[in-house]
Amino acid sequence: MSTRQLVRVSLKEHSAVCSFYAKQRPLQALGVTVAYVSSLWNLILPGGSGTPRHHARDVQGKVSEMEDNIQNHQTLLQSINQESEVLKGLVAHSHKEKLEMEETLTKLKSQIIQYKTQLQELSNLRCELEKVAYEKSCLQKERSVQGSTLARLQAMLWDTEEQVRSLTDTVAQLSDELHAREMERWRLHMTIQELKGNIRVFCRVRPLQGSGLRRHIQLATNNRIKLAKTKKSHTGKTAETQKSYNFSFDRVFGPGASQQEVFDEISLLVQSTLDGHNVCCFAYGQTGSGKTFTMEGEEFDDNRGCIPRTVQAAEKLGPQGWEFTFTASFVEIYNEILRDLLYTSKASQRPKHEIQKTGNNKETINNLSYRKVSTEDEVLGLIALANHNRATAQNHHSSCSHSVFQLGIEGVNADREVKCKSTLCLVDLAGSERMAKSQSSGECFKEMTAINSSLSNLSIVISALANKESHILYRNSKLTYLLQGCLGGDYITLMFVNIAPEPDSFGETLNSLRLASQFVLYCLNLSFNSCFIKVI
């Protein structure tokens, strides 16, 4: 092998050794490189002088030495490669162990957190257990105290149960006494009503727009009222003459009488309805005499009329042990046509109404609206709705139709399993002025004709009842037909006569008071159980 070939082989082997040491052992690689370069330099450029043969032997020896070195380096390279593979395996194994240890460490940290949480929970649980133990000891102490208290309370309970049994018997006895006294109250109430008279005439004078009272109306003592009219001499030769009309009534309400004073009389009849009797109240008089104010009143508490006050009075006057429900309806009779004043659907779908007889021979109206009421405000709401629905709603001063408010009352006494049912009927009649005074024409003349006809029929029916005639013409008028049970049945009937104090109303006032006197004459022969008529 030539020297150039030896150098090439030596360079390749030295490059491999150095690349290994450069990666694994940098300092050793530097030392090997220095030694190799020195030996190679000596090989290529031998120093000194000598013969060529001697020089060849030296080179051959060095080549041989280099071959040994190369062989040694090759052996070393193999061992280094083997060692490198082993180290790579160790590194991979160490890396794997590192990952496993990191994963194990993460798990251990998580477990430590869990252990800490569990430790905190155990600590809290220990505190709670200590607290429960303390409460248990307290409860045990209380239990020992309550044991004696329980025994004392049981003894008191036995005594209380004995008292309850005694009180129950007392309540039952008192209930019987209360019922007996309630029956006695009912009997005395009916006796008082009868002793006051089967027929009572009351008069109410509407106040003037200003104040005071005109001279032609004089209110005397003992419930007397006097109408005086002065006539002037037509020839002037005689003095003026005064013609007087005297009327005596059971009660006269002057212009200053309040709504409450008037209703105090009605409350006695409300009591009668709660006792199971049917009651009918009329308001009679000319237009503007105060009929509607008496029956309906105004929204303010002091000026509320009989209709809204009735429900509140019924709630207060109801006998103990009874529960009452109130059902209201509102009907208008205009030109002999019935109109539901509580109707709220479309006007085009308004049904027609007719008076019909029920199975128990009572008068009722088909397709009529009924509303449950329990307070004055609810009744005032119905009054507002009724005034809106009236055929004469556009004319607030009109009195060309009758309005009939009916309040059905149903009472239940659960303890005695007793029921009662009655009706309170409040009627605001149309104006009673005569056609000559009203000077009506056209549609108004038709209205006045219907009004006078219905009021005349009312007078005829009452006269026939007073004379005990066998045939009563109830059906001649929708008003008398609807109120047939009120007039000829078991109703207690009350009539208000309202008069206006203005001088130009003298004729209508006199006519109204005369009609009231005629009602007294009509009903002289009527018994209390058939018809109890008051004219107010």
C-alpha positions, 0 to 999 in steps of 0.5 A: 500500500502506498503512502498516499493510500495509507493517508487516505485510509487513515483520514477516513478512520480518523474522521469517523473516530473524531465525529463520534468523540465530537458528539460524545466526548469533545475534549478527547476528540481534540486530543486524538486529532492533535496526535493523529495530525502529528503522526501523519506529519511525521509520515509524510515529512520525515525529518533528518537525513539518511539514505533512501533505503533507511528512509524506506524502512522507517516509512514501512515501520511507520506504515505498519505502526499506522496500520496497527493504529488503524486496526486499533482505531477500528476496534475502538470505533466498533466498541464505541459504536456498540457503546453508543447503541447501548447509551442510546438505549439507556437514553431512551429508557431514561427518557421513558422513565422520566416521562413515567416519573413525570406522569406518576408525579402528576398523579401524586400531586392530584392525589395530594390535592384530593387528600387535602380536600378530603382532609378539609372535609373530614375536618369540617365533618369533625366540627359538625360532629362536635357541634351535633354532639353538643346539640345532642347533649343540649337536647338530652338536657331539654328532653329531660326537662320536657319530660316533666313538662309533657306530663304536665301538659298531658294533664292539662290536655285532659282538662282542656278536652273536658272543658272543650266537651263542656263548651261544645255542649254549651255552644250547642245549647247557645245555638239552640237558644240563638235559633229560638231568639232568632225566630223570636226576633223574626216574629217580633219584626213581623209584628212590628211591621204589622203594628206600624200598619199594613199601609204606610204613606211616606213623602219626600220633598226634593230640595230646591236648587238653592236652599229653603222651601217655597211658601206653597209647600208647608211642612207641619208637625206630626208628619203633615204636609200642606199645599197652598195655592193663592188665587187672584180675583179676576174682577179686582173687586174681591180679595185674593183667596188661598186654597189649601190641600192637607195631607197626613202621612206616617212620615214626611222627609223634608228637603234636608233629609239625607239618603241614610235617613231615607234608607233607614226605613228601607233597611227594615224591608231588607231585613224582611228579604233576609228572612225569606220575604219578597220585597218590591220598592217603587219610586213614583213622581214627576220627572226631576222630583228626585226618584232616580236620586232616591233609588240610585243616588250618586257615587259619593258615599253620603249620596248613594241611593237605596240600590247600592246601600242594599247589598251592604245592609244585607251583609250587616243584617244577615242572621248569625249562622247564615251565608248569603249570595246576591245575584243582580239583574237590571231591566228597562221597560221603554215603550213596552219593550224589555231591554237588558241593561247589563248586556255587554256583547255587540248591539247587533246581536242583542236578543229579544226578551219576553216575560215567561212563567216558570214551573213554580208560577213565577215571572222571569225574563228570557235571555237576561244577564245576571251578575254576582255582587257583594259590595256597594262598589260592584253595584255602582258599577252595574248602575253605571253600565245600566245607565250607559245601556238605557234607551234614553242614555243620550238624555240624562234628564229623561225619565221616559222609561221604567228601570227594574233592579232585581236582587236575588238573595239565597241564604244557607244555614249549614248547621241546620241544613236550612235554605231560603230564597227571596227577591228584592225588587227596586223600581224607578218608574218613569215620570208621572207628569200628565200629557197636557203639561208635558206638551209632547209631540212625535216620538215624545208623545209616543213615550208619554202615551206608553208611560201613562198607560203603564202607570194607569194599568198599575193603578187599575191593578192595585184597585182590582186587588183592593176590591178582591176582583177575581180577574186581575189585568196584569198583562195589560202592561209589561210593568204590571206583568213583570211585577205580578208577584210583587203586587199580588203575591207574597211580596211586601211592596213599598212605594216612594212618592217624590215631589218637586218644590218649584211653584210651577210643579204645583199641579203635578205635586198635587196629583202625585199626593192625591194618587198616594192617598188613593193607594191607601184607599186601594189597599185598606182591605189587603192583609199583611201577608198578601201585600204590604204597601208603603208609599214614600 
